Amino acid sequence: MAASKRKRRRSTYTPPGRREEGIPGETAPPARRAKRERPPAPWGKFPLVELIVLVSLVLLLVGFFVGEGRGIVMIACGVTLGSLAGLELSIREHLAGFKSHSTVLAGALTVLVVAAGYFLLPAKLFGVNLMIGAIVFGISFYAFREVFKRRSGGLGFR
């Protein structure tokens, strides 16, 4: 039998692109960005937001099957609780510079202002109430966007 003419491997194998010396003229690959994590909740590891969402889903389902007056109140409470849970998470992520939620936060503030105007202004000034809401949305969107830019290191969105 003839002797083998194959090259013998080193004792520790490294793939061709991973050798220490590298390829001449090739630069090192760019460093990977660190993986971002969601900001921690102020109450620690307790899953408060998740429990509130669960309660709101139960209220929505039970309200749907109960019907009539009690069911409508349960559905309204479920929608309100779910919205507040989502709003809390949006505020936390936005102020930490994790993700931009400028539109959601400006919309929530606009809903509050328009709802207050609905109860405080006469019904014939509905158009004025909507104009006030549009102005509040524009100003608050700009302000929330600037806050996110400061918190995220200059990025307008993520």
Stockholm file with secondary structure:
# STOCKHOLM 1.0

chainA/1-158         MAASKRKRRRSTYTPPGRREEGIPGETAPPARRAKRERPPAPWGKFPLVELIVLVSLVLLLVGFFVGEGRGIVMIACGVTLGSLAGLELSIREHLAGFKSHSTVLAGALTVLVVAAGYFLLPAKLFGVNLMIGAIVFGISFYAFREVFKRRSGGLGFR
#=GR chainA/1-158 SS CCCCCCCCCCSSCCCGGGCSSCCTTCCCCCCCCCCCCCCCCTTTTCCHHHHHHHHHHHHHHHHHHHCHHHHHHHHHHHHHHHHHHHHHHHHHHHHTTSSCCHHHHHHHHHHHHHHHHHHHSCGGGHHHHHHHHHHHHHHHHHHHHHHHHHHHTSCSCC
#=GC SS_cons         CCCCCCCCCCSSCCCGGGCSSCCTTCCCCCCCCCCCCCCCCTTTTCCHHHHHHHHHHHHHHHHHHHCHHHHHHHHHHHHHHHHHHHHHHHHHHHHTTSSCCHHHHHHHHHHHHHHHHHHHSCGGGHHHHHHHHHHHHHHHHHHHHHHHHHHHTSCSCC
//
